[in-house]
Amino acid sequence: MQFDWDKNKAERNLSKHEVSIEEAKTIFDDYLYVEFYDTDHLEGVDIMLVKGIKKGKIIELLEEVDFPDNEEILVEIREVNDFWSALQDFRQRVDLASLDDDTFDNLRDKSTGRDVHL
């Protein structure tokens, strides 16, 4: 996967959220990251929202998908809500390696218009 970002935006994200772009892109290594289409954005722009935890930090990324060359991803770091704090707490209490592959099969985001794949 190839990443490209605006240097000024990367510096603002680091200052505001204390997460570098280099660290944020490692979220794709997290086997429990969640991604879904974000339907709150402008019509005609496909946005994938990716959330996960890396190095004890909760990271939320926005990926702009469907570029003509399918190689560019726009990464934006945002603050997260209580759900992600609860997920981080869960991950600290539970031995994730001991969970069966089908443990999360029946979990769904009940938000209107969200197609979630866990």
Backbone torsions as a table, in degrees:
resi	resn	phi	psi	omega
1	MET	NA	135.4	-178.0
2	GLN	-106.4	135.2	180.0
3	PHE	-116.1	143.9	174.9
4	ASP	-142.6	138.0	-178.8
5	TRP	-148.8	160.1	176.9
6	ASP	-78.1	125.1	-176.3
7	LYS	-59.8	-42.0	179.4
8	ASN	-64.6	-41.3	178.0
9	LYS	-64.8	-39.6	178.5
10	ALA	-61.8	-41.3	178.9
11	GLU	-66.8	-39.1	177.4
12	ARG	-65.2	-41.7	178.3
13	ASN	-62.4	-41.8	179.6
14	LEU	-63.0	-43.7	-179.9
15	SER	-66.9	-43.6	-175.2
16	LYS	-77.1	-42.5	-171.4
17	HIS	-112.0	-5.9	-179.0
18	GLU	58.2	34.4	176.2
19	VAL	-133.3	123.7	178.6
20	SER	-79.2	158.8	175.6
21	ILE	-60.5	-39.6	179.6
22	GLU	-59.7	-41.3	178.3
23	GLU	-71.7	-41.0	-177.7
24	ALA	-62.0	-38.3	-177.5
25	LYS	-70.3	-13.8	176.4
26	THR	-72.2	-7.0	179.2
27	ILE	-58.5	-26.6	-179.7
28	PHE	-70.9	-10.3	174.6
29	ASP	-85.6	-12.2	-177.6
30	ASP	-80.3	116.7	-175.1
31	TYR	-72.9	-7.6	176.1
32	LEU	-109.7	18.9	178.1
33	TYR	-70.0	154.9	-177.6
34	VAL	-116.7	137.1	174.7
35	GLU	-134.3	142.8	176.9
36	PHE	-156.4	159.2	176.9
37	TYR	-71.0	134.4	177.8
38	ASP	-94.9	108.0	-175.9
39	THR	-85.7	1.4	-178.4
40	ASP	-85.4	-1.2	-177.6
41	HIS	-96.3	174.8	-176.3
42	LEU	-56.9	142.9	176.6
43	GLU	-63.5	138.8	-179.8
44	GLY	92.8	-7.1	177.1
45	VAL	-114.0	117.2	179.3
46	ASP	-85.8	120.5	179.8
47	ILE	-121.8	128.6	171.1
48	MET	-103.3	130.6	176.2
49	LEU	-99.2	126.9	-178.3
50	VAL	-120.5	128.3	179.1
51	LYS	-129.4	143.4	177.0
52	GLY	-173.2	-178.6	-178.2
53	ILE	-122.7	133.8	179.7
54	LYS	-140.2	129.4	177.5
55	LYS	52.8	40.6	177.8
56	GLY	77.0	1.6	178.7
57	LYS	-108.9	144.4	175.4
58	ILE	-90.3	126.7	-176.4
59	ILE	-124.4	133.1	174.6
60	GLU	-121.2	128.2	-179.8
61	LEU	-120.5	148.8	168.9
62	LEU	-110.6	127.2	176.0
63	GLU	-109.0	126.3	170.8
64	GLU	-89.6	120.2	-174.5
65	VAL	-111.0	175.1	175.2
66	ASP	71.9	31.8	169.5
67	PHE	-68.3	153.7	-179.7
68	PRO	-54.5	-36.7	-178.4
69	ASP	-92.9	-3.3	179.3
70	ASN	52.1	27.5	-179.9
71	GLU	-116.3	-17.8	-175.6
72	GLU	-96.9	142.4	175.4
73	ILE	-132.7	129.0	175.2
74	LEU	-87.7	119.3	-178.2
75	VAL	-107.8	124.8	176.6
76	GLU	-129.7	133.2	-179.9
77	ILE	-97.6	135.1	-179.6
78	ARG	-132.5	163.6	173.6
79	GLU	-73.6	159.0	-175.6
80	VAL	-121.1	171.2	-175.9
81	ASN	-103.2	-173.3	-176.7
82	ASP	-62.1	-30.0	179.3
83	PHE	-57.0	-43.8	-177.1
84	TRP	-72.2	-28.8	173.1
85	SER	-66.6	-41.3	177.6
86	ALA	-65.1	-39.2	177.8
87	LEU	-63.2	-42.3	178.3
88	GLN	-62.0	-42.2	177.7
89	ASP	-61.2	-44.1	177.8
90	PHE	-58.4	-45.4	-177.4
91	ARG	-66.3	-27.0	177.9
92	GLN	-77.8	-28.8	-177.2
93	ARG	-88.6	-24.4	-172.0
94	VAL	-109.7	137.7	174.3
95	ASP	-78.6	97.8	-174.0
96	LEU	-62.9	-30.1	-179.8
97	ALA	-65.3	-22.9	-177.9
98	SER	-86.7	-6.8	-178.7
99	LEU	-77.9	142.3	175.5
100	ASP	-71.3	155.9	179.9
101	ASP	-59.0	-30.3	-175.9
102	ASP	-92.4	7.7	-177.6
103	THR	-55.8	-39.6	-174.8
104	PHE	-101.9	13.1	-176.1
105	ASP	-57.8	-35.6	-174.3
106	ASN	-95.9	6.7	178.1
107	LEU	-80.1	135.5	178.5
108	ARG	-143.1	145.2	171.5
109	ASP	-79.9	122.5	-176.3
110	LYS	-88.7	6.7	178.4
111	SER	-66.2	139.3	-179.8
112	THR	-60.3	133.2	174.1
113	GLY	77.8	12.0	-178.0
114	ARG	-107.5	129.6	175.0
115	ASP	-108.9	106.0	-172.1
116	VAL	-108.6	135.6	175.1
117	HIS	-120.2	116.7	179.4
118	LEU	-101.7	NA	NA
